[in-house]
Amino acid sequence: MNLTQTSLAARPMATRTVDHGAIARNVRRMLRASGTELMVVVKADAFGHGSLDVARTALDAGATWLGVATVDEALALRAGGVTAPILAWLVDPWCDLEAAIYAGVTLSCPTIESLIAISRAARTIGIPARVHLELDTGMARGGSEPALWRALCVAAAHAERAATLTVTGVWSHLACAALPGEASIRSAVQAFRHAATEARAAGLAPSQLHLANSAAALAHPSTRMTMVRSGAAIYGIETVAGQRFGLEPALRVASRVTQLRRVPRGTGVGYLHEYRTSRPTTLALVPVGYADGVPRILSHGGTLSIGGRRCPIRGAISMDQLVLEVDATVALGDEVVLIGDPERGEPSALEWATAAGTVPHDILSGFGARVHRSAA
Ligand SMILES: *Cc1c(COP(=O)(O)O)cnc(C)c1O
C-alpha cells in the first residue's frame, strides 16, 4: 500500500463547516434590529463555531464588543490577537485576575467579594481594572442581589478613588426574554434603570448599559439600552417563541459511510440489541457517536441525511459510532449529513434539540473535539 497516497486522501471522520458569510449577515441583522452597540457572545468556543474566527468575523461586520463566560476564554482571544473590548462574566476571586487585567479584559463584578479580589489584583500589578457591575433583575442566577446593590456601588466608587478600578458599565441578564409580551420584562427594565441611577448617585459613570440577549433585543425594545449581547441569533438560532427574524444557521456537520453490510430480518443491532431489523436490509456504519455530540436519545427515532434522503438511526448510539438503516443506493464513502439545511431535507439543530428535549444552543455547543472544524 502506498502510504503517501493514502494520507493525501485522508479526511477527518466528521467535519463541521462554518459559514462565516451567514455569521456576518446575522451580525448586521442584529445591529439593524437593535440600533445599539453589539456585543457578540463567543463563549463555549462560539457555540461550537470557533471563538477566534467568529470574533474576527463579528468585529469585521460591525460588532464592537465580545462577550465570554470565563477569563480563560477572554485570554485565549487576546492570545489570538483580538484587541477589541472583551467582557468576561464568570469572574470569581480564584480566577487569574492579574492576567485578565493586564490583558485589558473587562471584568464583570457581582459581589463585594469579587470587587475586593479585583481591586487587590489591580493594585498588585499597578494597572486599574475595567469593571461592569452585574445586577440580578430576577433570574436568581449570577449578579448582585438588589438589596446589596447600593453597597456594591459605594464600594466600587471607593475603589475608583483608590484608582484600582473603573466602573465602565452596568449590566444584567433576563430570564424570560424568549416570551413575547412577558410581564416580568417591565419590572426587570425598571429595576435595571433604577440600579443605573443608584450607580450614578454613588459617583460612578458607567457608559455601557446592557441587559438584552438575542431574544430581548428582538422582541423587547425597552431592554436595548446602549448595547445588546447576542449569541444565539448570531448562530442562526431563532429564540423568540413563535417568531422568526430570518436568522441563518451557520454550521454544517457531516460524516460519511465507512462500512456497509446486508443483514437478514431479525438482526440485533448495537449494544443490548436495542433494535432488531424488521426485514432483510442494509446497515451503514457512521464514525460519530455521543462523545462527538450526537445525543444518545436519538437512538430512538433519530434520522440522518444521505443524498437528501433520511435514514433512521438503528440501535443504541455508541460513544464513537452509530448505525443507519439505508437503501441499496447508498455507497461506501457517501456523505452523511448530521446538521445541514432543512430546506434540502437535512436535519437542523432545532430538530435534534426537539427530539432530545433540549435547546439548539445545547446541540451546537455540544460537538466534540473530534469533529474537525473548517471555514466554508
Ligand atoms: C449566553 C449569554 C448571552 C447570549 O444569549 P443569547 O440568548 O444566546 O443571545 C448573553 N448574556 C449572557 C450573560 C450569557 O450568558
The ligand as a MOL file (V3000), in Angstrom:
LIG
                    3D

  0  0  0     0  0            999 V3000
M  V30 BEGIN CTAB
M  V30 COUNTS 15 15 0 0 0
M  V30 BEGIN ATOM
M  V30 1 C -25.0370 33.2240 26.7880 0
M  V30 2 C -25.2950 34.6120 27.2460 0
M  V30 3 C -25.7750 35.5940 26.3540 0
M  V30 4 C -26.2060 35.2690 24.9480 0
M  V30 5 O -27.5730 34.9610 24.9950 0
M  V30 6 P -28.3380 34.5510 23.6400 0
M  V30 7 O -29.6860 34.1910 24.0850 0
M  V30 8 O -27.5580 33.3700 23.1410 0
M  V30 9 O -28.2560 35.7120 22.7450 0
M  V30 10 C -25.8850 36.8940 26.7910 0
M  V30 11 N -25.5650 37.2180 28.0510 0
M  V30 12 C -25.1280 36.3040 28.9490 0
M  V30 13 C -24.8090 36.7250 30.3270 0
M  V30 14 C -24.9980 34.9650 28.5850 0
M  V30 15 O -24.5770 34.0660 29.4800 0
M  V30 END ATOM
M  V30 BEGIN BOND
M  V30 1 1 1 2
M  V30 2 1 2 3
M  V30 3 2 2 14
M  V30 4 1 3 4
M  V30 5 2 3 10
M  V30 6 1 4 5
M  V30 7 1 5 6
M  V30 8 2 6 7
M  V30 9 1 6 8
M  V30 10 1 6 9
M  V30 11 1 10 11
M  V30 12 2 11 12
M  V30 13 1 12 13
M  V30 14 1 12 14
M  V30 15 1 14 15
M  V30 END BOND
M  V30 END CTAB
M  END
